[in-house]
Amino acid sequence: MNKSKRSIYTAISAIAFTLVNGILGLIVLRLVISHLGSDFNGLNSTATQLVSMLMIVEGGFTLASNVALFKPLVNNNYDEINAIMSATKKTFNKIGLIFLLLGVAISIGYAFIINSGLPKSTIIAVLLMTVVSTAFDLSYAAKYSTLLRSEQREYILNAIRISTFVLSQVLIIAVVLGSGHMVLVRFVTMVGAIINSLVVGYVCKKLYPKLNFKQPPDFAAIRGTRDVFVQKLTGMLYGTFPMLFISTTSGGTTLASVYAVYNSIFSILRAVLYAFSDAPRMGFGQLIAQEKKEYVFEVFLEYQFIVIFVLFILFCTAAALMMPFIQLYLKGVHDANYQNWYIAGFFILTVFFELIRMPSGNIINMSGNFKVGKKIQITAVVLMVVCMPIGNYFWGYYGILGTVLFTSIVLAVLEVGFIHGVYFNKKISKFFKILLPNLLLFLILGYIEFAFAKQVDSVVKFIVAGCVLMVVNSGLGLLLNYMINRNLTVSIVRRVKALLIK
């Protein structure tokens, strides 16, 4: 199977997981809020964010291991593959143990500073179960997932995730509607995650019969982990700090629940865009190792164009239907104010800048420019560390969200600027020729469609409006890009048509 096909399969499977995750996740989220309250939902979301923060101990090792495996996989050199995988296994065992010890200590300590009305025993139990399932994944399944991703077989991981996620969510619904015990809800989530890890290991062993971990480990082949660590740190900061700051300040877990609802909605949009942005990234790693930079740049332009075009369609539709969805989704819930345009605005802008930089960020990593990525991320980390406490002190959680937005803008400017201006040594005008027309159309349509969406007051109207807006936005977007970016549009349509025929 070639790189393009695997990218398509990965994108399709990622979108399928996003839809299943989004629909079931929102159903479960609504049931949890209505049956167990916003306080528990805030705690549950905070536990997830706390684990994401602790994942900093992984230090970017996964990405460095991915890059190290590109050449031996292309050459089918199993001596080298097994040497790298032996080193990967030993390292992940250490990471898993460190994660577990830190997680237990922080979970117990955090239970005494979190602003929640729930019993301390419930808080500690929820936090610990979240830590245990992730520690198991790091120690057992992470090495297998790394190998599958390096060979662009992420669609296999996504298929497994879909199966185990559906199983765990159905069981959670049964628990919530049955006993409704908070700890049992998190226990089912933990069991589902452990089953997922076991299945990943089983499938990988079947796919790679030549794989063994008895080969002497080649730690030297896995380079750049210190540089990638800074990227992990930045991602952790603006991915987890908002929730942790909110849950420990006057807003507490109730306000954290409000944030979590918006984060869940935008996670669906973010995941769809990541499906398009991340699916070909391993293929680019192989392409960079095999082809000249000029050819890579032409493929990169198409890749970047697809990400921006899909971003435009999804965000234009989502911005218009955001408040009607919140009103319908949380009708009857009154223990917190969920209708907040300020939070929605911060999310829209932050995710927008986060996603337009993803193609450039992927090329930085896949080309092995970890030191460049480190310098960019250090700049962002310094700005965030300085600005976040200040923003939190003067403007509360709005200051936190503003800091995250500012960091996302800085990262977008630096990463896009490096890839276009330095790595490919091209003028950045080609990037703006793609971005600016789509952005202008987004603003115009967003203003018109926002007024139209005010009339949406039922589920049927919401579904119809969503379908209509998606079709209209897609059609107008294609027409605009055909006029302004004709060569790119025609080339991508031909490429997609050829892949679909195959």
PAVEXDO-564982 format. One record per atom (N, C-alpha, C): residue in one letter; y negated, x negated, z negated. Coordinates in steps of 0.001 Angstrom, whole numbers, plus 500000, padded with zeros to 6 digits. Layout:
% PAVEXDO-564982
AYXZ/...
END
This chain:
% PAVEXDO-564982
M501196499155500000/M500000500000500000/M498751499118500000/N497780499394500916/N496603498547500999/N495567498897499934/K494489498052499872/K493477498201498827/K492741499531498929/S492444499967500161/S491698501216500331/S492488502411499821/K493775502448500161/K494612503560499703/K494706503587498181/R494895502419497593/R494994502378496128/R493683502798495475/S492562502426496109/S491260502851495580/S491128504364495636/I491570504956496768/I491506506401496917/I492404507091495891/Y493629506591495730/Y494549507179494755/Y493986507075493330/T493391505918493038/T492810505728491711/T491650506690491492/A490797506845492510/A489656507750492392/A490108509191492213/I491084509615493029/I491579510993492944/I492220511261491580/S493045510325491114/S493706510510489820/S492699510491488675/A491667509647488808/A490629509590487766/A489835510888487721/I489533511444488905/I488813512715488953/I489687513831488377/A490983513809488709/A491905514811488167/A491946514735486642/F492021513501486114/F492013513346484656/F490693513834484066/T489594513542484761/T488285513974484287/T488207515491484195/L488707516177485223/L488664517636485220/L489549518215484120/V490774517679484011/V491684518160482967/V491105517852481586/N490629516624481416/N490042516202480154/N488811517032479821/G487968517264480853/G486737518012480636/G486990519456480263/I487853520130481026/I488103521552480775/I488810521769479446/L489931521048479250/L490658521200477987/L489838520697476797/G489120519569477031/G488302519003475960/G487226519961475490/L486576520641476429/L485526521591476059/L486108522817475366/I487292523251475807/I487950524385475142/I488274524031473693/V488869522847473506/V489226522406472155/V487971522189471306/L486942521593471905/L485687521358471174/L485098522674470678/R485098523685471535/R484571525014471158/R485391525616470024/L486722525504470107/L487589526039469049/L487377525304467722/V487234523985467792/V487017523192466578/V485705523584465906/I484637523716466703/I483335524080466140/I483381525471465522/S483998526438466220/S484000527824465738/S484957528034464562/H486082527300464513/H487075527501463459/H486926526522462292/L486553525279462598/L486487524255461548/L485064523815461227/G484097524198462065/G482693523909461769/G482151522654462429/S480826522608462540/S480154521469463164/S480289520205462325/D480443520357461009/D480582519185460140/D481840518403460498/F482975519102460649/F484211518410461020/F484137517864462440/N483538518617463353/N483406518131464726/N482561516861464773/G481501516824463972/G480682515620463894/G481465514440463346/L482307514703462316/L483153513648461755/L484154513152462788/N484792514066463496/N485775513720464507/N485150512843465595/S483953513229466046/S483254512466467077/S482803511107466547/T482366511085465286/T481951509820464678/T483131508858464571/A484324509388464247/A485524508545464155/A485813507880465493/T485673508648466569/T485897508099467908/T484891506998468223/Q483637507226467870/Q482600506227468128/Q482787504980467261/L483260505176466031/L483501504034465140/L484583503128465713/V485635503745466257/V486707502969466881/V486181502245468114/S485326502911468884/S484728502261470056/S483926501035469640/M483238501143468514/M482471500003468008/M483409498864467609/L484525499216466969/L485465498183466531/L486157497489467699/M486155498131468865/M486786497536470043/M486066496268470490/I484967495940469831/I484266494692470127/I485178493499469867/V486191493675468984/V487104492562468689/V487949492196469912/E488046493135470880/E488771492825472120/E488042491747472902/G486727491684472738/G485929490564473231/G485894490361474727/G486247491378475512/G486236491207476961/G487452490499477505/F488468490322476647/F489668489613477081/F490383490334478225/T490393491662478197/T491073492437479242/T490523492103480619/L489202492119480749/L488569491845482038/L488867490428482508/A488773489461481596/A489063488072481962/A490516487916482405/S491428488631481754/S492835488589482141/S493052489238483506/N492327490342483773/N492396490990485097/N492054490007486203/V490928489320486033/V490454488376487048/V491450487227487225/A492039486755486124/A493011485649486205/A494266486042486985/L494604487333486988/L495835487790487643/L495682488059489140/F494444488097489647/F494227488463491052/F495034487577492018/K494830486264491941/K495469485349492899/K496996485321492783/P497553485166491572/P499017485151491497/P499661486462491954/L498979487591491762/L499523488864492242/L499496488929493764/V498393488450494373/V498302488421495833/V499394487521496414/N499651486390495740/N500661485420496214/N502074485734495728/N502205486791494913/N503505487173494346/N504163486010493588/N503342485244492885/N503798484076492133/N504114484506490693/Y505401484838490443/Y505757485385489136/Y505806484336488036/D505940483081488376/D505858482045487346/D504462482053486715/E503472482112487599/E502088482123487111/E501754483459486452/I502237484557487039/I501993485884486459/I502557485958485042/N503790485506484868/N504424485577483553/N503753484653482534/A503254483518483007/A502542482606482097/A501257483259481585/I500535483915482506/I499292484604482118/I499613485797481218/M500678486531481555/M501042487700480756/M501545487306479369/S502192486157479262/S502607485666477939/S501392485391477063/A500395484765477672/A499147484505476945/A498441485816476595/T498497486779477526/T497876488084477297/T498547488801476128/K499874488766476085/K500610489428475005/K500250488832473641/K500277487493473537/K499981486843472263/K498561487156471791/T497643487158472741/T496251487426472379/T496060488866471925/F496667489814472644/F496526491218472258/F497200491515470919/N498281490807470595/N498896490979469275/N497919490597468166/K497210489491468366/K496206489058467384/K495051490055467316/I494604490509468492/I493487491460468536/I493869492752467816/G495095493248468060/G495550494475467415/G495588494362465902/L496055493218465400/L496131493009463948/L494734492946463333/I493837492196463971/I492458492094463476/I491793493460463485/F492006494214464568/F491427495552464690/F491915496455463557/L493218496402463275/L493790497246462226/L493197496915460857/L493132495636460521/L492602495233459213/L491132495602459056/L490344495325460090/L488926495700460049/L488761497215459982/G489571497909460775/G489464499362460828/G489745500022459499/V490774499563458806/V491107500117457495/V489963499876456512/A489454498651456468/A488375498312455529/A487108499115455824/I486726499182457106/I485493499886457471/I485639501388457282/S486813501936457562/S487023503374457387/S486819503787455931/I487376503020455027/I487229503339453603/I485776503195453167/G485116502107453588/G483712501905453217/G482789502935453843/Y483029503262455109/Y482147504188455835/Y482214505601455251/A483370505951454670/A483530507285454088/A482546507538452946/F482052506466452331/F481145506613451188/F479672506575451588/I479364506318452859/I477959506316453283/I477661507396454325/I478715507985454912/I478500509022455910/I477927510265455234/N477007510923455893/N476358512114455347/N477139513349455793/S478119513745454977/S478984514873455323/S479358515645454069/G479583516949454245/G479990517789453123/G481484517860452946/L482236517149453773/L483699517181453694/L484208516262452588/P485419516527452054/P485986515663451007/P486189514235451516/K486031513283450627/K486205511877451006/K487623511612451519/S488620512282450947/S490000512073451386/S490194512500452836/T489555513601453234/T489634514069454628/T488955513091455572/I487789512607455154/I487038511666455979/I487845510385456207/I488409509829455125/I489189508592455230/I490423508806456100/A491108509932455924/A492324510210456702/A492013510301458192/V490931510994458549/V490547511138459961/V490202509778460564/L489451508981459827/L489062507667460330/L490271506744460484/L491165506754459496/L492321505852459535/L493277506203460676/M493505507481460914/M494423507868461990/M493872507483463361/T492553507532463502/T491935507091464754/T492128505590464944/V492015504832463862/V492188503380463906/V493634503004464236/V494591503671463612/V496013503320463781/V496461503472465229/S496104504584465873/S496554504807467257/S495969503771468211/T494715503375467991/T494090502376468848/T494673500990468607/A494965500666467342/A495584499370467024/A496953499257467681/F497703500349467702/F499016500341468346/F498883500111469847/D497912500760470463/D497695500587471901/D497348499135472230/L496502498515471410/L496125497117471638/L497326496189471502/S498147496421470509/S499273495521470243/S500422495705471227/Y500605496926471717/Y501773497195472551/Y501439497447474030/A500563498402474314/A500381498865475700/A499306498119476480/A498360497479475801/A497204496886476493/A497625495834477520/K498646495049477201/K499080493993478144/K499649494607479421/Y500369495719479286/Y500927496389480466/Y499820497052481293/S498857497673480612/S497737498303481318/S496941497276482108/T496796496083481548/T496066495016482224/T496730494648483544/L498041494521483540/L498778494177484758/L498649495280485813/L498791496516485406/L498688497636486343/L497294497710486965/R496269497479486156/R494897497521486690/R494640496378487666/S495164495206487372/S494932494050488245/S495517494258489628/E496577495062489724/E497192495332491015/E496758496682491581/Q495622497193491061/Q495062498472491519/Q496049499627491398/R496776499650490289/R497693500757490039/R497205501617488873/E495898501752488775/E495322502566487711/E495695504034487847/Y496038504445489071/Y496432505841489269/Y497686506171488466/I498529505179488214/I499713505394487381/I499290505637485932/L498365504815485466/L497848504996484104/L497190506359483958/N496449506785484978/N495769508078484917/N496767509234484883/A497851509110485650/A498877510159485650/A499519510293484269/I499764509161483629/I500344509183482282/I499360509790481294/R498096509406481423/R497061509931480527/R496943511443480652/I497006511951481886/I496904513399482095/I498033514118481369/S499260513616481527/S500430514264480925/S500344514287479400/T500063513147478807/T500037513077477340/T498812513792476770/F497704513782477518/F496498514469477045/F496718515980477008/V497310516520478074/V497590517965478105/V498491518346476941/L499535517547476709/L500454517818475608/L499721517856474264/S498912516827473998/S498225516751472701/S497183517859472543/Q496466518203473622/Q495436519239473514/Q496043520619473293/V497164520901473943/V497850522179473727/V498307522285472269/L498837521178471726/L499271521175470329/L498080521343469376/I496935520738469713/I495741520878468877/I495275522332468864/I495295522986470031/I494906524398470093/I495810525231469186/A497120524925469234/A498068525653468384/A497770525418466902/V497429524193466544/V497130523864465146/V495860524573464684/V494818524517465513/V493541525138465139/V493710526647464965/L494425527292465887/L494615528737465808/L495648529121464746/G496492528151464361/G497510528416463352/G497028528079461963/S497420526888461488/S497052526486460128/S495578526129460006/G495024525529461077/G493618525159461046/G493310523999460120/H494316523194459774/H494095522079458854/H493434520915459593/M492335520414459064/M491547519381459726/M492339518094459955/V493052517636458938/V493795516376459029/V494909516486460072/L495541517657460141/L496621517857461101/L496102517797462537/V494879518261462751/V494267518184464084/V494168516732464538/R493701515872463666/R493571514456464020/R494943513789464114/F495901514237463316/F497254513670463364/F497888513913464738/V497714515108465287/V498250515420466617/V497614514515467668/T496306514277467554/T495618513375468477/T496201511968468403/M496471511501467186/M497045510163466995/M498438510060467619/V499271511060467412/V500627511046467969/V500578511042469492/G499673511843470072/G499524511873471525/G499143510517472085/A498238509803471391/A497820508473471844/A498965507466471768/I499770507544470720/I500908506627470574/I501963506895471652/I502228508164471937/I503177508510473009/I502688507958474341/N501390508064474600/N500805507531475836/N501082506033475954/S500899505294474870/S501129503851474877/S502591503521475163/L503501504258474558/L504930504015474765/L505347504275476215/V504811505343476804/V505143505667478196/V504611504600479147/V503388504101478898/V502810503033479727/V503723501812479722/G504193501418478544/G505094500268478452/G506395500495479198/Y506969501670479068/Y508237501991479732/Y508083501939481252/V507040502563481779/V506816502613483231/V506573501214483787/C505784500411483085/C505469499066483575/C506721498191483631/K507584498320482652/K508834497547482672/K509690497918483873/K509695499195484251/K510467499646485408/K509861499135486714/L508528499092486790/L507845498674488020/L507899497165488232/Y507980496397487141/Y507952494935487248/Y509202494347486577/P510361494439487221/P511604493927486620/P511585492408486422/K510750491695487197/K510669490235487059/K509748489809485915/L509078490769485320/L508136490446484248/L508878490049482980/N508485488917482406/N509017488522481094/N507945487742480350/F508065487739479038/F507053487102478201/F507579485825477535/K508680485266478096/K509252484044477545/K508662482790478176/Q507943482974479288/Q507275481846479951/Q506221481255479011/P506083479927478988/P505020479331478157/P503656479910478523/P502893480349477543/P501614481013477835/P500585480065478449/D499864480553479449/D498808479780480107/D497449480353479700/F496972479925478536/F495688480418478040/F494530479903478885/A494697478724479472/A493614478109480250/A493260478917481494/A494220479687482014/A493962480466483238/A493036481637482985/I492967482061481723/I492127483228481381/I490787482705480886/R489851482604481810/R488547482009481494/R487453483077481433/G486381482733480694/G485189483579480686/G485149484623479590/T486101484571478632/T486131485613477607/T484880485582476718/R484345484422476454/R483141484349475611/R481947484986476312/D481880484782477620/D480770485364478368/D480905486885478459/V482131487366478665/V482359488804478778/V482171489490477429/F482380488746476336/F482221489315474996/F480840489934474813/V479813489283475332/V478448489790475189/V478304491128475908/Q478966491272477057/Q478937492545477767/Q479571493643476913/K480685493312476256/K481336494271475378/K480420494664474229/L479688493688473697/L478782493948472585/L477691494922472991/T477098494703474161/T476042495594474641/T476582496997474872/G477738497072475531/G478337498376475773/G478628499116474480/M479106498385473475/M479392498987472185/M478118499507471530/L477043498716471613/L475798499098470955/L475221500395471494/Y475019500458472826/Y474393501690473293/Y475398502804473542/G476691502523473338/G477682503577473436/G478006504227472099/T477865503478470990/T478312503994469691/T477199504123468650/F476178503297468731/F475152503309467692/F474442504651467532/P474117505374468630/P473442506666468419/P474209507574467471/M475514507740467711/M476325508617466862/M476380508102465433/L476566506793465261/L476683506226463916/L475367506309463161/F474243506064463838/F472935506181463199/F472683507625462768/I472956508553463661/I472687509960463365/I473543510451462206/S474825510064462183/S475742510566461150/S475442510016459765/T474723508894459684/T474429508297458372/T472993508544457925/T472167509188458774/T470785509496458396/T470694510947457959/S469456511452457844/S469244512799457330/S469887513868458198/G470086513577459494/G470715514553460377/G472159514800460012/G472862513738459595/G474239513855459169/G475193514256460279/T476404514647459885/T477444514962460858/T477155516251461628/T476312517136461067/T475963518360461799/T475154518028463046/L474127517187462892/L473341516763464051/L474172515875464972/A475092515109464383/A476003514304465206/A476855515204466087/S477185516396465589/S477953517352466391/S477145517819467595/V475835518037467413/V474964518421468534/V474973517323469596/Y474814516089469127/Y474852514955470050/Y476197514879470763/A477278515136470015/A478621515036470583/A478861516065471680/V478277517261471533/V478437518291472565/V477809517833473873/Y476571517318473805/Y475905516826475021/Y476654515618475586/N477131514772474684/N477872513593475137/N479159514002475850/S479809515055475364/S481038515535476001/S480759516054477404/I479664516784477553/I479301517322478868/I479002516196479843/F478183515245479402/F477824514148480289/F478967513159480474/S479921513158479552/S481092512301479731/S481899512741480943/I481905514050481208/I482610514549482384/I481930514031483643/L480597514153483697/L479856513653484856/L480006512136484979/R479906511456483850/R480035510001483848/R481428509575484336/A482443510302483886/A483808509951484269/A484057510150485757/V483481511220486333/V483622511439487776/V482984510292488546/L481776509880488111/L481103508773488798/L481834507456488596/Y482402507260487385/Y483193506054487149/Y484417506024488051/A484956507221488356/A486110507284489257/A485763506695490613/F484571506996491105/F484131506443492385/F483691504989492250/S483075504666491121/S482531503324490943/S483592502302490563/D484528502704489681/D485507501756489162/D486766501640490009/A487097502701490755/A488352502700491520/A488518501474492416/P487465501055493176/P487668499913494073/P487353498553493462/R487021498491492157/R486515497227491621/R487569496116491661/M488844496451491386/M489883495428491456/M490117495000492908/G489961495963493818/G490061495630495236/G488970494672495655/F487781494819495091/F486694493885495381/F487018492496494862/G487694492437493708/G488102491130493196/G489007490413494171/Q489957491147494751/Q490850490559495747/Q490104490248497040/L489174491130497434/L488399490940498666/L487527489694498577/I486881489505497418/I486027488333497215/I486848487046497295/A488101487117496817/A488963485931496846/A489470485605498251/Q489413486591499183/Q490005486406500505/Q488993486331501646/E487856487058501525/E486948487219502657/E485619486484502442/K484852486343503540/K483531485735503476/K482534486702502841/K481478486125502293/K480517486916501541/K479795487947502412/E479554487637503681/E478869488565504583/E479665489860504731/Y480965489719504909/Y481817490895505060/Y481862491686503752/V481945490980502632/V481974491638501326/V480703492447501121/F479563491909501570/F478285492610501401/F478256493919502181/E478795493928503379/E478813495150504181/E479662496226503507/V480807495820502969/V481659496773502251/V480968497236500967/F480278496308500296/F479558496633499069/F478475497679499309/L477756497579500427/L476710498555500736/L477293499966500843/E478443500079501494/E479088501389501608/E479504501901500226/Y480054501007499455/Y480482501334498086/Y479297501826497248/Q478198501115497312/Q477007501474496568/Q476431502811497042/F476460503025498351/F475961504263498936/F476760505463498421/I478095505352498382/I478936506452497912/I478609506800496460/V478461505782495612/V478162506014494199/V476829506744494035/I475791506299494736/I474473506927494617/I474490508346495175/F475195508559496290/F475255509887496891/F475961510882495969/V477102510496495410/V477836511379494494/V477021511604493223/L476339510566492746/L475459510683491582/L474387511739491833/F473794511720493010/F472751512678493372/F473293514105493336/I474447514336493947/I475011515689494017/I475318516230492621/L476000515429491805/L476423515886490486/L475240516111489550/F474298515184489540/F473195515288488592/F472208516373488980/C472027516598490261/C471145517666490712/C471690519019490255/T472986519188490391/T473629520436489980/T473654520564488453/A474007519481487780/A474134519511486320/A472795519739485632/A471737519120486128/A470420519283485513/A469975520742485546/A470259521429486656/A469847522827486795/A470649523752485876/L471936523476485703/L472827524388484979/L473094523970483535/M472394522930483041/M472666522422481708/M472463523477480621/M471272524061480539/M470995525018479474/M471779526321479609/P471930526880480829/P472806528059480930/P474220527783480414/F474733526576480674/F476074526241480192/F476100526187478669/I475113525539478056/I475059525444476591/I474992526835475968/Q474167527698476547/Q474022529049476006/Q475323529840476083/L476035529709477192/L477301530421477359/L478411529798476523/Y478443528477476503/Y479529527750475850/Y479513527929474335/L478322527930473746/L478209527985472284/L477620529307471798/K477833530340472567/K477375531670472163/K478078532085470871/G477274532459469869/G477838532867468587/G477908531771467552/V477655530515467946/V477649529391466992/V476224529202466476/H476056529294465137/H474703529277464579/H474511528238463478/D475531527379463221/D475373526428462121/D474614525168462534/A474198525097463797/A473370523985464282/A472653524442465558/N471491523829465840/N470720524169467043/N471168523269468203/Y471939523852469117/Y472510523077470216/Y471645523101471485/Q470641523971471534/Q469810524069472732/Q468600523135472578/N468752521927473095/N467745520892472909/N467513520167474227/W466397520472474899/W466097519862476190/W465775518372476069/Y465267517947474894/Y464938516533474729/Y466203515670474804/I467254516122474099/I468508515374474148/I469080515380475557/A469039516546476201/A469544516646477581/A468787515705478509/G467453515648478365/G466635514768479213/G466970513306479024/F467137512897477742/F467509511505477473/F468866511173478099/F469817512081477984/F471143511842478551/F471085511727480076/I470349512630480716/I470250512609482178/I469704511270482658/L468610510818482061/L467980509567482494/L468845508349482163/T469418508332480954/T470232507184480544/T471453507020481434/V472177508105481661/V473386508033482481/V473034507723483932/F471888508217484397/F471441507916485763/F471287506405485959/F470532505751485071/F470320504301485199/F471601503520484929/E472430504050484042/E473702503386483753/E474597503349484994/L474588504439485761/L475498504545486891/L474994503869488157/I473672503825488371/I473199503153489594/I473403501643489511/R473618501135488309/R473859499692488181/R475338499329488189/M476219500338488102/M477641500049487983/M478219499265489165/P477895499603490424/P478433498794491526/P478052497319491405/S476785497052491062/S476338495664490914/S477023494988489740/G477163495722488621/G477837495151487459/G479289494819487745/N479952495662488522/N481353495392488871/N481492494143489732/I480570493947490684/I480630492760491539/I480367491491490724/I479459491560489768/I479192490402488900/I480485489967488211/N481235490931487687/N482466490603486966/N483606490213487897/M483785490971488977/M484902490697489876/M484744489372490626/S483498488895490769/S483260487607491419/S483361486448490423/G483592486781489149/G483733485744488126/G482419485195487618/N481292485894487902/N479983485442487415/N479747485919485979/F480666485565485104/F480579486027483730/F479359485452482999/K478987484215483319/K477839483613482632/K476546484325482980/V476415484732484243/V475233485500484650/V475213486831483910/G476381487497483887/G476469488756483155/G476117488580481691/K476537487439481116/K476244487173479710/K474743487062479463/K474039486351480339/K472592486184480164/K471871487527480255/I472303488343481218/I471692489670481369/I471950490522480136/Q473185490478479645/Q473548491301478496/Q472873490816477219/I472698489492477079/I472004488970475895/I470585489509475843/T469918489524476998/T468563490070477067/T468543491513476580/A469517492297477048/A469587493704476664/A469903493864475181/V470824493038474668/V471197493117473249/V470001492824472350/V469248491786472685/V468074491425471879/V467074492575471852/L466818493149473028/L465880494276473096/L466382495446472252/M467677495721472325/M468233496857471587/M468182496618470080/V468578495426469653/V468597495127468224/V467194495200467623/V466203494777468394/V464816494815467911/V464262496232467921/C464519496960469000/C463873498264469194/C464574499415468469/M465893499334468285/M466618500479467730/M466208500811466298/P466134499837465373/P465685500185464011/P464255500717463994/I463406500157464848/I462015500630464911/I461968502070465407/G462704502329466490/G462734503684467031/G463301504681466042/N464344504269465319/N464956505153464334/N463998505437463172/Y463222504444462775/Y462299504601461649/Y461159505559461984/F460577505414463184/F459396506216463538/F459748507579464144/W460800507655464943/W461081508901465675/W462481509455465429/G463217508879464468/G464538509403464154/G465509509254465314/Y466344510281465534/Y467367510140466565/Y466773510133467967/Y465543510664468134/Y464889510537469440/Y464534509076469731/G464193508349468690/G463920506926468861/G465161506145469241/I466310506554468684/I467585505914469043/I467899506169470510/L467764507421470932/L468052507768472326/L467091507065473278/G465828506945472865/G464841506245473693/G465178504773473858/T465687504152472795/T466093502750472869/T467269502562473817/V468223503478473759/V469379503397474656/V468926503540476112/L468005504460476363/L467465504650477714/L466766503384478204/F465945502793477351/F465214501581477719/F466178500440478046/T467225500294477244/T468228499254477496/T468925499477478827/S469237500734479126/S469912501064480386/S469037500721481584/I467727500957481465/I466790500623482554/I466736499113482780/V466648498356481690/V466583496893481789/V467846496344482450/L468998496832482031/L470260496377482620/L470326496691484114/A469861497888484501/A469882498278485911/A469016497344486747/V467815497054486273/V466891496182487013/V467469494779487172/L468015494222486108/L468509492845486143/L469796492714486970/E470730493633486817/E472013493518487530/E471854493796489022/V471140494860489364/V470911495166490785/V470110494044491438/G469107493539490731/G468290492452491267/G469093491197491522/F470007490854490611/F470817489644490798/F471755489777491994/I472473490896492089/I473466491052493158/I472807491045494529/H471732491783494684/H471095491854496002/H470277490600496320/G469522490128495335/G468604489029495607/G469186487631495480/V470211487462494622/V470746486126494351/V472168485966494898/Y473096486812494445/Y474492486627494831/Y474689486794496337/F474184487913496897/F474311488128498336/F473133487546499121/N472099487130498388/N470911486527499013/N470322487439500096/K470198488720499746/K469635489709500658/K468391490337500037/K467599490971500883/K466439491687500382/K466902492974499700/I466232493307498606/I466625494480497830/I466185495773498508/S465479495648499629/S464987496834500344/S466130497756500764/K467322497196501056/K468451498034501464/K468907498936500320/F468795498432499105/F469139499250497946/F468154500404497795/F466856500098497911/F465849501147497746/F465866502147498898/K466294501701500071/K466399502626501203/K467472503683500944/I468459503320500146/I469495504288499762/I469025505126498575/L468449504467497572/L468118505137496311/L466939506103496425/L465811505638496953/L464567506412496872/L464612507750497596/P465132507844498834/P465197509166499485/P466058510152498692/N467191509686498164/N468053510568497373/N467377510977496067/L466640510057495461/L465934510366494223/L464835511401494466/L464097511255495558/L463029512204495887/L463600513601496129/L464699513674496880/L465335514964497131/L465867515567495831/F466387514719494945/F466870515178493638/F465752515839492842/L464575515232492824/L463443515775492064/L462980517109492646/I462918517187493962/I462464518423494611/I463458519551494372/L464733519278494645/L465752520307494466/L465930520675492996/G465826519669492112/G465961519932490688/G464925520928490192/Y463694520787490660/Y462608521694490261/Y462881523109490748/I463324523236492011/I463601524557492586/I464819525197491931/E465881524406491770/E467138524951491258/E467072525270489769/F466210524596489040/F466042524906487616/F465535526335487435/A464577526727488261/A464057528101488198/A465144529108488590/F465940528761489583/F467028529633490032/F468079529808488934/A468365528749488196/A469441528762487193/A469097529596485963/K467813529912485762/K467434530724484606/K468063532114484641/Q468461532544485838/Q469058533874485993/Q470552533880485662/V471125532720485408/V472560532619485112/V472804533023483663/D473456534156483455/D473684534646482096/D475120535127481868/S476037534719482748/S477441535066482563/S478310533966483151/V479581533953482770/V480495532926483253/V480675533036484763/V480791534263485263/V480960534463486705/V479756533926487466/K478568534256486995/K477352533761487648/K477266532238487579/F477729531675486470/F477698530217486314/F478599529534487342/I479819530055487507/I480759529471488470/I480220529597489889/V479704530804490219/V479153531020491564/V477959530097491806/A477066529998490809/A475881529147490954/A476280527682491119/G477286527249490350/G477737525869490463/G478277525558491842/C479090526465492390/C479658526261493731/C478564526247494793/V477628527194494687/V476542527278495673/V475680526020495640/L475309525600494434/L474446524417494317/L475149523153494802/M476436523023494514/M477178521856494992/M477202521798496510/V477446522951497146/V477491522998498612/V476109522703499196/V475078523332498643/V473714523124499144/V473287521672498967/N473516521118497776/N473108519745497503/N473871518744498374/S475156518990498580/S475951518102499433/S475463518145500873/G475234519366501372/G474779519506502751/G473423518879502993/L472470519141502105/L471126518562502258/L471168517048502071/G472012516588501155/G472137515146500954/G472694514444502175/L473735515029502775/L474298514452503994/L473287514444505133/L472550515539505275/L471548515628506342/L470463514572506159/L469977514435504929/L468933513449504648/L469417512037504942/N470620511704504476/N471128510345504663/N471514510071506112/Y471906511115506839/Y472196510917508260/Y470927510533509022/M469802511075508578/M468525510765509240/M467988509394508814/I468180509026507534/I467556507799507016/I468538506632506966/N469775506904506593/N470804505850506492/N471972506190507425/R471658506354508712/R472640506876509674/R473881505984509782/N473677504692509940/N474826503791510146/N475796503826508967/L475232503786507755/L476077503832506562/L476817505169506464/T476101506258506710/T476709507590506606/T477853507754507593/V477624507377508845/V478656507501509879/V479853506614509560/S479594505391509110/S480678504456508791/S481559504982507670/I480943505552506635/I481710506068505500/I482505507302505898/V481896508192506693/V482612509388507158/V483843508983507964/R483694507995508827/R484833507515509624/R485910506903508743/R485489506124507747/R486458505478506853/R487243506516506052/V486531507509505516/V487191508563504736/V488128509384505627/K487665509703506845/K488494510471507778/K489786509731508110/A489672508442508352/A490858507629508676/A491843507598507515/L491314507462506282/L492176507422505105/L492882508752504885/L492144509857505118/L492737511176504927/L493852511424505941/I493640510975507182/I494660511130508214/I495913510347507832/K495731509103507341/K496883508300506915/K497610508945505738/
END
